[in-house]
Amino acid sequence: MKYNVKVTNKNILDGEKANPQNCAIAKALKNKFKNRLKDISVLPSHIAISFKDSTELFASMPKEGVEFIKRFDRGLAVNRIKLQLNFKKQYSLV
């Protein structure tokens, strides 16, 4: 499942540095999926999302997203960004 996600200036201003649940990219994803999300974690390596209907998705972070996160978490200036994320269903072995 491919999704285009736009990280806006508002997401950047509202986002929290080094907070995988409330960083600028997490804020953008929360806006995209509205009230359907149960949990989200945005890391430089990947994004994991859990929906209220128990669906879990996983996407590797594209290179431009990794650079954005590094700059954002260091408190450096970042610009709006559009990410193309390729989500796959995540399966648990438990």
PyMOL commands that set and color helices and strands:
alter all, ss='L'
color gray80, all
select helices_A, chain A and resi 9-14+24-36+63-73
alter helices_A, ss='H'
color red, helices_A
select strands_A, chain A and resi 2-7+37-42+46-51+56-60+81-86+88-89
alter strands_A, ss='S'
color yellow, strands_A
deselect
rebuild
show_as cartoon
